[in-house]
Amino acid sequence: MLWLEAGGISDFIEGRGNPHLTFSHPTEIVGRKSSHVSDRTLMVGADKAACDIRRDLVKMLTLPSTLVKVKISVEF
């Protein structure tokens, strides 16, 4: 699960891992609804795309001064 919080607004995305995930991109992470894997992929089979994330949270994330809290939860 990926949990994001900014400006008191939060949302979460659930997905799963893949043995081919490398987490090697230095600046970007992507949660994907598909099964595509690249160096940016954090999770596949996500239950939300970018358009499904709360719009008020997305607006906060566009502000350069916004601090973002990110939590990644892994279950085995």
N, C-alpha and C positions, 0 to 999 in steps of 0.2 A: 504494500500500500504506500502511496505517495501522498503526503499531507502538506499543503501549502497554507501559509497564513501571512497576511500583510494588512496593516492598518486595522487590525481587529476583525478582518474578514477571512474566513477559511473555507477550504474545499478539499476533497480528497478523491483520489483515483485508485481503483483497485485493478491489478493485473497480475501477471505471472512472469517468472524468469524463463531463461532459455540457456542451455549449456554453452551457446555460442556468444553470449554477451561478453564484451571485453571491457566496457566502461573506460575506453581509452581516449575519448575526445576531451581536450583540455578545457573547453568552455561551455559545452552544450549537452543537455540531456533531453531525451524524447521518450514519452510514453506512447506506445503505439497500439491501436486497436487491431492492427494486422499482426502477422507473424514475421514481418520483415525485421532483420537484424543488421545494424551497422554499428560503427564505433560510438555513435551518439545514443544508442538505444538503452534505456533504463529498464523498460518492461515491455512485454508484448501482451496481446489479448486484453488490453485496457478496457474498462467499462465506460470511458469517456474520451472524446476527442477534444481538441482545443475549443471548439465551438460549444461544447457542453459544460465548460467550466463557468462558474458564476461570473457574470458580466461585471459586477462591482469589484470583484477580485482582479479580474483582468485589467480593469481601468487602473486600479492601484498599482499593478505590476508594470504599467507603462510609465509611471513617474520615476525619474532618475533618483530621487531622494528616498524612495521606498525601501525599507529593510524587509527582507523576506525570511520567514522561518520555514525550513524544509525538514520534514521527518520522513524517513524511509523505514518501513517496518517489513521484516522478512519472516515468513513462517515456513518451517520445513515439515 
